């Protein structure tokens, strides 16, 4: 017997048809919802479609979507509200995100609506976490929904799954686009900042018009133009060039090579000039073929380079003059030794020859020639700063007035001389003979500048205060300290000098006259240097020359130290120690001492002198020591003699001047100094003086 199930009732069939019809409608709804998302692209459009689709198909008082960008939630709702949510504080949002499952929340206020069959409020809020690959990307909140069917909530879940995948893809694309956009913005900001803040003028120039198409602030400000004014200028309007064609020749060469650099000079709006370093290269930008120019203002650098070159020139000049000074001093010292032997022996010969002897005249002529040679060595020593100086208080005005007649006789009759000296000048610490040599050399130089033409030489004196800035203009490399100075000025209306001649005027043996001259102005330089003074020179070709020489003024409280020697006697039969490394000088000096009635112990250097002194310690009453000797010089020998016997009398001889020698004896000093070459009578008087 076959069992036949009972036929469904009419009510059951009707219910089944209703359920199937409703399920079909739900599926069609979900399909439409998913289909609407398929054709959407872009994050904002995707969010808008999700919200609109839910509102149109399900409905709610408000539908909001929170989505993550990085680690921050962005809020959007159906009414177009959009904001960044700093922190999620709603407990239901946090609960749904933590559980990763949809959540139904009854609305606390039912707005007067009847309670449904489930006992819940009349409306509900649905929360749907949005997940993509098990990662939260956001959450949808459907507020105050009238549709309370739990079946619908389950059936629309695929929509949120699909929407999550679509939304995640758009979020990823958006993040990448945002990052790219940010990088582009940062890059643009960086280059714009570098472009505008660059200390160099940067401009993009049209190679045809040579006008700047784009340029930064520095480009127009460094030339003093406004942005609008500079935009209308061509390169030829501000670059100093021989002709505009040169610019186009440069552009043609640039188009061939691609880049170039050069130095140029630009004219500012105010008419001043600035030195520039220009770097050019071609560039294709903004669909144009342009020239990128970087213009650097190097005016300050060029000025610094010029100052450095001038300092180097002055340093080299000073080193050259110093070398020449050392050379001149060394030659003069050695030459003085030779002259000492020659003049000394000539002097001894004259003492032995009768007055009527014919040979006496020849010897006297040779003796005069030696005196002229000695004058030459004094000039060389004066230039080197090691000449013979006898410093004392000098009234410069009195000195010039006293020698006025002598000065007039030294110039041709066609040249007039005007002497104007100020009264009551402060004294200076100087050697009168050396100052007179300065005056004579300046006058000689002025007279030669006028030649045979009539002219005027003016000599004047005065006193004034000089500051550092003025003293820096001195022709001496060594600059004097600011203070009060007494000045001597010699001017003429002769031929004058150009700058090149003035630069070389004080060099030894430089002359614009015939060969063999040229030590006069070098000697002036050395004498002024030794007196810690200054020299100013003004001259122009055809306009004459003016020299002004400064000497530091001294107060009445200052004084020039003088040497005092103790009274002592040297018996005529005493013993004298003579030390000199030059044999001819040593022999001449020994002969002089013997003629004066003394016995002599000659020594070739300081060590031999000490050995002789130790052997005759109690017999020697006087030592004559050369300053410069091998093995042990005169300074060391002097101190050792004074250590062995404090009362020993010592005379120092040298080809250098006394002032330079005195500086080498800062404490204990010798009894006397004698400069080579010297005569027999001079040595005799000096020995008699210190012998009492």
C-alpha positions as CSV (number, residue, x, y, z in Angstrom):
1,X,0.0,0.0,0.0
2,X,1.5,3.3,-1.1
3,X,1.5,6.1,1.4
4,X,0.3,9.3,-0.2
5,X,1.0,12.5,1.8
6,X,-2.0,14.6,2.4
7,X,-2.5,17.5,-0.1
8,X,-1.4,20.9,1.3
9,X,-4.2,23.1,2.3
10,X,-5.0,26.1,0.4
11,X,-3.7,28.3,3.2
12,X,-0.3,26.5,3.1
13,X,0.0,26.9,-0.6
14,X,-0.8,30.6,-0.4
15,X,1.8,31.1,2.4
16,X,4.5,29.3,0.3
17,X,3.7,31.3,-2.7
18,X,3.9,34.5,-0.6
19,X,7.3,33.5,1.0
20,X,8.7,32.6,-2.4
21,X,7.5,35.8,-3.9
22,X,9.0,37.8,-1.0
23,X,12.3,35.9,-1.2
24,X,12.4,36.5,-5.0
25,X,11.8,40.2,-4.4
26,X,14.6,40.3,-1.8
27,X,17.0,38.6,-4.1
28,X,16.1,40.9,-6.9
29,X,16.6,43.8,-4.5
30,X,20.1,42.6,-3.5
31,X,21.0,42.0,-7.1
32,X,20.0,45.6,-8.0
33,X,21.9,46.9,-5.1
34,X,25.1,45.1,-6.2
35,X,24.6,46.0,-9.8
36,X,24.5,49.6,-9.0
37,X,27.9,49.4,-7.3
38,X,29.6,47.7,-10.3
39,X,29.7,50.7,-12.5
40,X,30.9,53.1,-9.8
41,X,34.6,54.3,-9.5
42,X,36.2,56.8,-7.2
43,X,36.0,56.8,-3.4
44,X,33.6,59.7,-3.1
45,X,31.2,58.3,-5.7
46,X,31.4,54.8,-4.1
47,X,30.5,56.2,-0.7
48,X,27.6,58.2,-2.2
49,X,26.2,55.2,-4.1
50,X,26.4,52.9,-1.1
51,X,24.5,55.5,1.0
52,X,21.9,56.2,-1.7
53,X,21.3,52.5,-2.6
54,X,20.6,51.7,1.1
55,X,18.3,54.7,1.5
56,X,16.4,53.9,-1.7
57,X,16.0,50.2,-1.1
58,X,15.9,49.9,2.7
59,X,15.3,53.4,4.0
60,X,16.2,54.9,7.4
61,X,16.1,58.3,9.2
62,X,19.8,58.6,8.4
63,X,22.5,56.4,7.0
64,X,26.1,57.1,7.8
65,X,29.3,55.5,6.6
66,X,32.6,55.6,8.6
67,X,35.6,54.6,6.5
68,X,39.3,54.4,7.4
69,X,42.0,56.4,5.7
70,X,45.2,55.4,7.2
71,X,44.4,55.2,11.0
72,X,41.7,57.9,10.9
73,X,37.9,57.5,10.4
74,X,36.1,59.8,7.9
75,X,32.3,60.3,8.5
76,X,29.8,60.7,5.6
77,X,26.0,60.6,5.7
78,X,23.1,60.7,3.4
79,X,22.6,64.4,4.0
80,X,26.1,65.2,2.6
81,X,27.8,65.8,6.0
82,X,31.5,65.0,5.9
83,X,34.1,65.3,8.7
84,X,37.1,63.7,10.3
85,X,36.4,61.8,13.4
86,X,39.2,62.1,15.9
87,X,38.0,59.4,18.2
88,X,35.2,56.9,18.1
89,X,33.3,57.2,21.4
90,X,29.9,55.5,20.7
91,X,29.9,52.2,22.6
92,X,27.8,50.5,20.0
93,X,30.1,51.5,17.2
94,X,33.0,50.1,19.2
95,X,31.1,46.9,20.1
96,X,30.3,46.2,16.4
97,X,33.8,46.9,15.3
98,X,35.2,44.7,18.1
99,X,32.9,41.8,17.4
100,X,33.1,42.2,13.6
101,X,29.4,41.2,13.3
102,X,26.3,43.2,12.5
103,X,24.4,44.7,15.4
104,X,20.8,45.7,16.0
105,X,20.2,48.4,18.5
106,X,16.6,49.5,19.6
107,X,16.1,53.2,19.4
108,X,15.7,54.6,22.9
109,X,12.9,57.1,21.9
110,X,10.1,55.7,19.8
111,X,8.6,59.1,19.0
112,X,5.1,57.8,20.0
113,X,5.0,54.9,17.6
114,X,3.4,51.6,18.8
115,X,5.5,48.7,20.1
116,X,6.1,45.9,17.6
117,X,5.4,42.2,18.2
118,X,9.0,41.6,19.3
119,X,8.7,43.9,22.1
120,X,11.4,46.2,20.8
121,X,11.0,49.8,20.1
122,X,9.2,51.1,17.1
123,X,12.5,51.8,15.3
124,X,16.1,50.3,15.3
125,X,19.6,51.2,14.4
126,X,21.5,48.7,12.4
127,X,25.3,48.6,12.4
128,X,27.2,46.7,9.7
129,X,31.1,46.5,10.0
130,X,32.8,46.6,6.6
131,X,35.5,44.0,6.3
132,X,38.0,43.4,3.5
133,X,40.3,40.4,3.9
134,X,39.5,40.2,7.6
135,X,40.5,43.8,8.0
136,X,38.1,46.6,9.2
137,X,37.8,49.3,6.6
138,X,34.7,51.0,8.1
139,X,31.2,50.7,9.4
140,X,27.7,51.6,8.1
141,X,25.1,52.9,10.6
142,X,21.4,52.9,9.6
143,X,19.6,55.0,12.1
144,X,15.9,54.8,13.2
145,X,14.8,52.1,10.8
146,X,11.0,51.2,10.5
147,X,11.9,47.9,8.8
148,X,12.5,45.5,11.6
149,X,12.6,42.2,9.7
150,X,15.7,40.3,10.8
151,X,15.5,38.2,7.6
152,X,16.2,41.4,5.6
153,X,19.2,42.1,7.8
154,X,20.7,38.7,6.9
155,X,19.8,38.9,3.2
156,X,21.5,42.3,2.7
157,X,24.7,41.0,4.3
158,X,26.2,40.0,0.9
159,X,25.7,43.6,-0.2
160,X,28.0,44.8,2.6
161,X,30.5,42.1,1.9
162,X,30.7,43.2,-1.8
163,X,30.5,46.9,-0.9
164,X,33.4,46.4,1.5
165,X,35.6,44.9,-1.3
166,X,34.7,47.7,-3.7
167,X,35.2,50.3,-1.0
168,X,38.5,48.9,0.0
169,X,39.7,49.0,-3.6
170,X,38.7,52.7,-3.8
171,X,40.2,53.5,-0.5
172,X,43.5,51.9,-1.6
173,X,43.4,53.8,-4.9
174,X,42.5,57.0,-3.0
175,X,45.4,56.6,-0.6
176,X,47.8,56.0,-3.4
177,X,46.5,59.0,-5.3
178,X,46.6,61.1,-2.1
179,X,50.2,60.1,-1.4
180,X,51.2,60.8,-5.0
181,X,49.4,64.2,-4.8
182,X,51.1,65.0,-1.6
183,X,54.5,64.1,-3.0
184,X,53.7,66.3,-6.0
185,X,52.6,69.1,-3.8
186,X,55.7,68.7,-1.5
187,X,57.9,68.6,-4.6
188,X,56.3,71.7,-6.0
189,X,56.6,73.5,-2.7
190,X,60.2,72.5,-2.4
191,X,61.2,73.7,-5.8
192,X,59.1,76.8,-5.5
193,X,60.8,77.6,-2.2
194,X,64.2,76.9,-3.7
195,X,63.3,79.0,-6.7
196,X,62.0,82.0,-4.7
197,X,64.4,81.8,-1.8
198,X,67.5,81.3,-4.0
199,X,70.1,84.0,-3.4
200,X,70.9,83.8,-7.1
201,X,68.6,85.3,-9.8
202,X,66.9,82.5,-11.7
203,X,65.0,83.1,-14.9
204,X,63.6,81.2,-17.9
205,X,64.3,83.3,-20.9
206,X,62.8,83.2,-24.4
207,X,65.8,82.7,-26.8
208,X,64.1,84.8,-29.5
209,X,63.0,87.8,-27.6
210,X,65.6,87.4,-24.8
211,X,62.9,88.5,-22.3
212,X,62.4,86.6,-19.0
213,X,59.3,84.4,-19.2
214,X,59.5,83.2,-15.6
215,X,61.9,84.5,-12.9
216,X,62.3,84.6,-9.1
217,X,62.3,87.6,-6.8
218,X,66.1,87.8,-6.7
219,X,66.3,88.2,-10.5
220,X,64.6,91.6,-10.5
221,X,65.4,92.8,-7.0
222,X,69.2,92.5,-7.4
223,X,68.9,95.0,-10.4
224,X,66.5,97.3,-8.6
225,X,63.4,96.7,-10.8
226,X,59.9,95.7,-9.9
227,X,58.5,92.4,-11.2
228,X,56.5,94.2,-13.9
229,X,59.4,96.3,-15.0
230,X,61.8,93.4,-15.3
231,X,59.3,91.3,-17.3
232,X,59.5,93.9,-20.1
233,X,63.3,94.0,-20.3
234,X,65.5,92.2,-22.7
235,X,69.0,91.0,-21.8
236,X,70.6,93.9,-23.7
237,X,68.7,96.4,-21.4
238,X,70.8,95.4,-18.4
239,X,73.9,93.5,-19.5
240,X,76.8,95.7,-20.4
241,X,78.0,94.4,-23.8
242,X,79.6,95.9,-26.9
243,X,76.6,95.1,-29.1
244,X,73.3,93.2,-28.9
245,X,74.5,90.9,-31.6
246,X,76.9,89.4,-29.0
247,X,73.9,88.1,-27.1
248,X,72.5,86.2,-30.1
249,X,75.9,84.8,-30.9
250,X,76.1,83.5,-27.3
251,X,72.6,82.0,-27.7
252,X,73.5,80.3,-30.9
253,X,76.6,78.8,-29.3
254,X,74.5,77.8,-26.3
255,X,71.9,76.0,-28.4
256,X,74.8,74.0,-29.9
257,X,76.6,73.1,-26.6
258,X,73.6,73.0,-24.2
259,X,75.3,74.9,-21.4
260,X,77.8,77.6,-20.7
261,X,79.2,79.8,-17.9
262,X,80.8,83.2,-17.9
263,X,81.4,86.4,-15.9
264,X,79.6,89.6,-16.9
265,X,78.7,93.0,-15.7
266,X,75.0,94.1,-15.2
267,X,73.6,97.6,-15.0
268,X,71.0,98.2,-12.3
269,X,68.0,100.5,-12.6
270,X,69.9,103.1,-10.6
271,X,72.8,103.0,-13.1
272,X,75.3,101.3,-10.9
273,X,77.3,98.2,-12.1
274,X,77.4,94.8,-10.4
275,X,79.7,91.9,-11.3
276,X,77.9,88.7,-12.1
277,X,78.6,85.0,-12.7
278,X,76.1,83.6,-15.2
279,X,75.3,80.0,-15.8
280,X,73.1,79.1,-18.8
281,X,71.6,75.9,-20.1
282,X,68.8,75.0,-22.5
283,X,65.6,73.4,-21.1
284,X,62.3,72.2,-22.6
285,X,59.4,73.1,-20.2
286,X,55.8,74.2,-20.5
287,X,55.9,73.1,-24.1
288,X,58.6,75.7,-24.8
289,X,62.3,75.7,-25.6
290,X,63.7,78.1,-23.1
291,X,67.1,79.2,-21.6
292,X,67.5,78.6,-17.8
293,X,69.8,81.3,-16.4
294,X,71.3,81.4,-13.0
295,X,72.8,84.9,-12.2
296,X,75.0,85.3,-9.1
297,X,76.0,88.7,-7.8
298,X,79.8,88.4,-7.2
299,X,80.5,92.1,-6.7
300,X,81.6,91.6,-3.1
301,X,83.7,88.6,-4.1
302,X,85.4,90.5,-6.8
303,X,86.1,93.4,-4.4
304,X,87.5,90.9,-1.9
305,X,89.7,89.3,-4.6
306,X,90.9,92.8,-5.6
307,X,91.8,93.5,-1.9
308,X,93.5,90.2,-1.6
309,X,95.5,90.8,-4.8
310,X,96.4,94.3,-3.5
311,X,97.5,92.8,-0.1
312,X,99.5,90.1,-1.9
313,X,101.1,92.8,-4.1
314,X,101.9,94.9,-1.1
315,X,103.2,91.8,0.8
316,X,105.4,90.8,-2.1
317,X,106.6,94.4,-2.4
318,X,107.3,94.6,1.3
319,X,109.2,91.3,1.1
320,X,111.1,92.5,-1.9
321,X,112.0,95.7,-0.1
322,X,112.9,93.8,3.0
323,X,115.2,91.5,1.0
324,X,116.8,94.5,-0.7
325,X,117.2,96.1,2.7
326,X,119.0,93.0,4.1
327,X,121.1,92.8,0.9
328,X,121.9,96.5,1.1
329,X,122.7,96.3,4.8
330,X,124.9,93.3,4.3
331,X,126.8,94.8,1.4
332,X,127.2,98.1,3.2
333,X,128.6,96.3,6.3
334,X,131.1,94.3,4.4
335,X,132.0,97.3,2.3
336,X,132.6,99.3,5.4
337,X,135.0,96.7,6.7
338,X,137.0,97.1,3.4
339,X,136.8,100.8,3.6
340,X,137.9,100.8,7.2
341,X,141.1,98.9,6.1
342,X,141.7,101.1,3.0
343,X,141.0,104.5,4.7
344,X,142.8,103.5,7.9
345,X,146.0,102.5,6.0
346,X,145.7,105.6,3.8
347,X,145.3,107.7,7.0
348,X,148.4,106.0,8.5
349,X,150.3,106.7,5.3
350,X,149.4,110.4,5.4
351,X,150.6,110.6,9.0
352,X,154.0,109.2,8.0
353,X,154.5,111.3,4.8
354,X,156.0,114.8,4.8
355,X,153.6,117.5,3.7
356,X,155.6,118.3,0.6
357,X,155.7,114.7,-0.7
358,X,154.2,114.4,-4.2
359,X,152.7,111.0,-3.3
360,X,150.7,112.7,-0.5
361,X,148.4,114.3,-3.1
362,X,147.6,111.0,-4.7
363,X,146.9,109.4,-1.3
364,X,144.6,112.3,-0.4
365,X,142.6,111.9,-3.7
366,X,142.2,108.2,-2.9
367,X,141.2,109.2,0.6
368,X,138.5,111.5,-0.8
369,X,137.2,108.7,-3.0
370,X,136.9,106.5,0.0
371,X,134.9,109.2,1.7
372,X,132.5,109.2,-1.2
373,X,132.3,105.4,-1.0
374,X,131.6,105.8,2.7
375,X,128.7,108.2,1.9
376,X,127.3,105.6,-0.5
377,X,127.4,102.9,2.3
378,X,125.7,105.3,4.7
379,X,122.8,105.7,2.2
380,X,122.6,101.9,1.9
381,X,122.5,101.5,5.6
382,X,120.0,104.3,5.9
383,X,117.7,102.4,3.5
384,X,118.1,99.2,5.5
385,X,117.3,101.0,8.7
386,X,120.8,100.3,10.2
387,X,122.5,103.6,9.6
388,X,124.4,105.6,12.1
389,X,121.9,107.6,14.3
390,X,122.6,110.1,17.1
391,X,119.1,110.7,18.5
392,X,118.4,113.9,20.4
393,X,115.6,116.4,20.7
394,X,115.4,118.4,17.4
395,X,113.4,121.4,16.4
396,X,112.5,120.6,12.8
397,X,111.7,124.2,12.0
398,X,115.0,125.5,13.3
399,X,116.9,122.8,11.4
400,X,115.3,123.8,8.1
401,X,115.8,127.5,8.8
402,X,119.5,127.0,9.7
403,X,120.2,125.1,6.5
404,X,118.1,127.3,4.2
405,X,121.1,128.9,2.5
406,X,122.8,125.6,2.1
407,X,119.6,124.2,0.6
408,X,119.4,127.1,-1.9
409,X,122.9,126.5,-3.2
410,X,122.1,122.9,-4.0
411,X,119.6,123.8,-6.7
412,X,120.0,125.5,-10.1
413,X,119.5,129.3,-10.3
414,X,116.5,128.9,-12.6
415,X,114.6,127.3,-9.7
416,X,113.2,129.4,-6.9
417,X,112.8,128.1,-3.4
418,X,110.3,129.2,-0.8
419,X,110.9,128.2,2.9
420,X,108.0,128.6,5.3
421,X,108.4,127.1,8.8
422,X,106.0,127.2,11.6
423,X,107.1,128.6,14.9
424,X,107.1,126.8,18.3
425,X,106.9,123.3,16.9
426,X,107.0,120.4,19.4
427,X,110.4,118.7,19.3
428,X,111.1,115.3,17.7
429,X,113.5,112.5,18.6
430,X,115.8,112.4,15.6
431,X,119.3,112.5,14.2
432,X,119.8,116.0,12.7
433,X,122.2,114.7,10.1
434,X,119.7,112.1,8.9
435,X,116.9,114.6,8.8
436,X,119.1,117.0,6.8
437,X,119.8,114.1,4.4
438,X,116.0,113.6,3.9
439,X,115.6,117.3,3.1
440,X,118.5,117.3,0.6
441,X,117.3,114.2,-1.1
442,X,113.8,115.6,-1.5
443,X,115.0,118.9,-2.8
444,X,117.4,117.1,-5.2
445,X,114.5,115.0,-6.5
446,X,112.3,118.0,-7.0
447,X,115.1,120.0,-8.8
448,X,115.7,117.1,-11.2
449,X,112.0,116.9,-11.9
450,X,112.1,120.4,-13.3
451,X,115.4,120.0,-15.2
452,X,116.5,123.2,-16.9
453,X,113.0,124.7,-16.8
454,X,112.2,127.5,-14.3
455,X,110.2,126.3,-11.4
456,X,109.4,126.6,-7.7
457,X,110.3,124.3,-4.7
458,X,108.4,125.0,-1.5
459,X,109.5,123.8,1.9
460,X,107.3,124.0,4.9
461,X,106.9,122.5,8.4
462,X,104.1,122.2,10.8
463,X,102.4,120.0,13.4
464,X,99.1,118.2,13.4
465,X,97.2,115.2,14.9
466,X,96.8,112.2,12.5
467,X,94.4,109.4,12.9
468,X,94.8,105.7,11.9
469,X,92.8,106.0,8.6
470,X,95.1,108.8,7.4
471,X,98.3,107.1,8.5
472,X,97.3,104.0,6.6
473,X,97.9,106.0,3.4
474,X,101.6,106.2,4.2
475,X,104.0,104.8,1.6
476,X,105.7,102.9,4.3
477,X,104.6,99.3,4.8
478,X,105.0,99.8,8.6
479,X,102.1,102.1,9.7
480,X,102.6,104.5,12.6
481,X,100.1,104.7,15.5
482,X,97.7,107.6,15.6
483,X,99.0,110.7,17.5
484,X,100.6,114.0,17.1
485,X,103.3,114.4,14.4
486,X,105.6,117.2,13.2
487,X,105.7,117.3,9.4
488,X,108.1,118.4,6.7
489,X,106.7,119.1,3.3
490,X,108.6,119.6,0.0
491,X,106.6,120.3,-3.1
492,X,107.5,121.3,-6.7
493,X,105.7,122.2,-10.0
494,X,107.9,119.9,-12.1
495,X,107.0,117.1,-14.5
496,X,105.3,114.9,-11.9
497,X,105.0,111.1,-11.8
498,X,102.5,108.5,-12.9
499,X,101.3,105.8,-10.6
500,X,103.7,103.2,-11.8
501,X,106.7,105.5,-11.1
502,X,105.3,106.3,-7.6
503,X,105.0,102.6,-6.8
504,X,108.7,102.0,-7.5
505,X,110.1,105.4,-6.3
506,X,111.5,104.1,-3.1
507,X,113.1,101.0,-4.5
508,X,116.9,101.0,-4.3
509,X,118.6,101.8,-7.6
510,X,115.3,102.7,-9.3
511,X,115.6,105.9,-11.2
512,X,114.1,107.8,-14.1
513,X,117.4,109.6,-14.6
514,X,120.7,108.2,-15.8
515,X,122.1,104.9,-14.6
516,X,124.0,105.0,-11.4
517,X,121.4,107.1,-9.4
518,X,118.5,105.8,-7.3
519,X,119.6,105.4,-3.7
520,X,118.5,108.9,-2.5
521,X,114.7,108.1,-2.1
522,X,115.5,104.6,-0.8
523,X,117.6,106.3,1.9
524,X,114.8,108.6,2.7
525,X,112.5,105.6,3.2
526,X,115.0,103.9,5.5
527,X,115.6,107.0,7.6
528,X,111.8,107.7,8.1
529,X,111.2,104.0,8.9
530,X,114.0,104.1,11.5
531,X,112.4,107.3,13.1
532,X,108.9,105.5,13.2
533,X,107.5,108.1,10.9
534,X,105.3,108.2,7.7
535,X,105.6,109.4,4.1
536,X,102.8,110.8,2.0
537,X,103.2,111.3,-1.7
538,X,101.0,113.1,-4.2
539,X,101.9,113.5,-7.8
540,X,100.4,113.6,-11.3
541,X,102.1,113.8,-14.7
542,X,102.5,117.5,-15.6
543,X,101.2,118.7,-12.2
544,X,104.2,118.5,-9.9
545,X,104.9,116.5,-6.8
546,X,104.4,116.9,-3.1
547,X,106.1,114.9,-0.3
548,X,105.0,115.1,3.3
549,X,107.2,113.4,5.9
550,X,105.9,112.8,9.4
551,X,108.0,112.4,12.6
552,X,106.4,111.5,16.0
553,X,106.3,114.6,18.3
554,X,107.6,114.2,21.8
555,X,106.5,115.9,25.0
556,X,108.8,117.8,27.3
557,X,108.5,114.9,29.8
558,X,110.2,112.6,27.3
559,X,113.9,112.7,26.9
560,X,116.6,111.1,24.8
561,X,118.9,108.9,26.8
562,X,122.6,109.7,26.7
563,X,125.4,107.5,27.6
564,X,127.7,108.4,30.6
565,X,130.9,106.6,31.0
566,X,132.8,106.3,34.3
567,X,136.1,108.1,34.6
568,X,139.1,105.9,34.1
569,X,142.6,106.0,32.9
570,X,144.5,103.8,30.6
571,X,148.3,104.1,31.0
572,X,150.3,104.8,27.8
573,X,152.0,101.5,28.2
574,X,148.8,99.5,28.8
575,X,147.5,96.5,26.9
576,X,144.6,96.6,24.5
577,X,142.7,93.6,23.2
578,X,141.6,94.0,19.5
579,X,139.1,91.4,18.1
580,X,138.0,91.6,14.5
581,X,137.5,88.8,11.9
582,X,138.6,91.0,9.0
583,X,142.4,90.7,9.0
584,X,143.0,94.1,7.3
585,X,140.8,95.9,9.8
586,X,142.4,94.1,12.7
587,X,145.9,95.0,11.5
588,X,144.9,98.6,10.9
589,X,143.4,98.9,14.3
590,X,146.4,97.2,16.0
591,X,148.7,99.7,14.2
592,X,146.7,102.6,15.4
593,X,146.8,101.4,19.0
594,X,150.5,100.8,18.8
595,X,151.1,104.4,17.4
596,X,149.2,105.7,20.4
597,X,151.7,104.0,22.7
598,X,149.8,100.9,23.7
599,X,150.6,97.2,23.4
600,X,148.1,95.1,21.4
601,X,146.7,91.6,21.6
602,X,145.0,90.8,18.2
603,X,142.2,88.2,18.0
604,X,140.4,86.8,15.0
605,X,137.1,86.1,16.8
606,X,135.4,86.2,20.1
607,X,136.6,82.8,21.3
608,X,140.2,83.7,20.7
609,X,139.7,87.0,22.4
610,X,138.4,85.3,25.5
611,X,141.4,82.9,25.5
612,X,143.8,85.9,25.3
613,X,141.9,87.7,28.0
614,X,142.1,84.7,30.4
615,X,145.8,84.6,29.8
616,X,146.3,88.3,30.4
617,X,143.3,89.0,32.7
618,X,145.0,91.4,35.0
619,X,146.9,93.3,32.3
620,X,144.2,94.2,29.8
621,X,142.5,97.5,30.4
622,X,140.6,98.1,27.1
623,X,139.0,95.8,24.5
624,X,137.9,96.9,21.0
625,X,135.4,94.3,19.7
626,X,133.9,93.9,16.3
627,X,130.1,93.4,16.5
628,X,129.9,90.6,13.9
629,X,132.4,87.8,14.3
630,X,132.2,84.0,13.7
631,X,132.0,81.5,16.6
632,X,131.2,84.2,19.2
633,X,130.0,87.7,18.2
634,X,130.8,91.0,19.9
635,X,127.7,91.0,22.1
636,X,128.4,87.6,23.6
637,X,132.1,88.4,24.0
638,X,131.3,91.7,25.7
639,X,129.0,90.1,28.3
640,X,131.6,87.3,29.0
641,X,134.4,89.9,29.5
642,X,132.2,91.9,31.9
643,X,131.3,88.7,33.8
644,X,135.0,87.9,34.1
645,X,136.0,91.4,35.0
646,X,133.2,94.0,35.5
647,X,135.5,97.0,35.2
648,X,136.9,96.2,31.8
649,X,136.4,99.1,29.3
650,X,134.9,98.0,25.9
651,X,134.5,99.8,22.6
652,X,132.2,98.1,20.0
653,X,133.0,98.7,16.3
654,X,130.6,98.0,13.4
655,X,129.6,99.0,10.0
656,X,126.1,99.5,11.2
657,X,124.8,102.6,13.0
658,X,125.0,103.1,16.8
659,X,121.3,103.1,17.3
660,X,121.0,99.5,15.9
661,X,123.9,98.4,18.0
662,X,122.6,100.0,21.2
663,X,119.4,98.0,20.9
664,X,121.5,94.8,21.3
665,X,122.6,95.9,24.7
666,X,119.3,96.5,26.6
667,X,120.9,96.4,30.1
668,X,124.6,96.7,30.5
669,X,126.2,98.7,27.7
670,X,129.8,99.2,26.3
671,X,131.7,102.3,27.1
672,X,131.7,103.6,23.5
673,X,130.8,102.8,19.9
674,X,132.8,103.6,16.7
675,X,131.4,103.1,13.2
676,X,133.5,101.8,10.4
677,X,135.2,103.2,8.5
678,X,137.0,105.5,11.0
679,X,140.1,107.6,11.0
680,X,143.1,107.3,13.3
681,X,142.2,110.6,14.9
682,X,138.7,109.5,15.6
683,X,139.9,106.3,17.4
684,X,142.5,108.3,19.3
685,X,139.9,110.8,20.5
686,X,137.5,108.1,21.6
687,X,140.2,106.2,23.6
688,X,141.2,109.5,25.2
689,X,137.6,110.2,26.1
690,X,136.9,107.0,27.9
691,X,140.4,107.0,29.5
692,X,139.6,110.3,31.2
